[in-house]
Structures are given as C-alpha cells and as structure tokens.
C-alpha cells in the first residue's frame, strides 16, 4: 500500500480548523508546527515552479509565491525561495509566523530592539542569535517579542521555505532596519515580494 502524502490542502484545512477554535499563540505554534513539519517533509506538495527563484526582473534571484490565503481566518501561506547569495535586511512582521525549510539551508539572524522607541525613524538593534536552518526545521515569529530577522543564503544553490502567517502581509505596516545607520524605513507591500 502506498502511503498518502500530506498535501497543501491538508495543511490549509488543518490550520483553518485550528484557527477557528481561537487558540492562544502557544497552541497555534504547537499544533501548527506539527502540521508544517508534515508539509515541509513533502516537497512534492508544492508545484515545482513555486520552488524556484522568479528568474527575471530586479530580484531575479528571489521568489515569493502565494500558495494560499484564507480571508476569514487570515491564514497566509507562501513559498519563499532564496537564490545563492540572496539577502533580506532586518525587518519585522507584526503578526505571528512560522517558517519551515523545505530544501537546502538558510542563515537566519535574529535581533532585539533595545532603544526606547521614542523616535519613529531610528532604532538600535542588538544581535540576538544566528543559526543555519535546515530542511525540516521551523522557526517562529512572535510579535513584539521575537520577530526581527535577517536572512542570508550563504550556500551555492536555492533554498526553499514555507512561510505561514496569521495575517495577510499585503497592506500591513511594517518596518525595515538599517543596522549601520539605525534608520528605520516603513514598508508596506502590495504583493508578495518579501517575507
Ligand atoms: Fe521575514
């Protein structure tokens, strides 16, 4: 008998069943991580075209692909592909998130904001930790607590991740940080061109 593999639909149903029960954040991460683990264990669950960089335009070496959005629950699922040398400067998220590596590896660096937040356009970040995240591993984004990260692909081939958020990132007011100058730049995306 051939084992039935876990699909994107299975994941979406499981997450929406979970979210409709209005769980606390701990339960979202607990049950959600289990579900995401099953999804990232099966790369075939995601069409191959969504597991590649976009290949053209200003950021040809990167891919951010919308896989699913449930307007009722807010659930947003994307595939994010980091080509060789790809980089994202430190930024926040303003919603809970789970990131699972499906193929290859990525270096994720987390930061703490340590200024008094009195200035709108300036911040001081301290590096908290850095880790190479590998296939099957999941990292969590916790709003206000632990949600500022930088991403780098220091390997020689693309890395595929599945990103899961509690809210549509489009139209969400977020910020990007400049580590050298301390400048804080507002960002609001209209499409899935970031993470
Ligand atoms: Fe991010």
Boltz pocket constraint, residues with backbone or C-beta under 6 A from the ligand:
constraints:
  - pocket:
      binder: B
      contacts: [[A, 91], [A, 92], [A, 93], [A, 149], [A, 195]]
      max_distance: 6.0
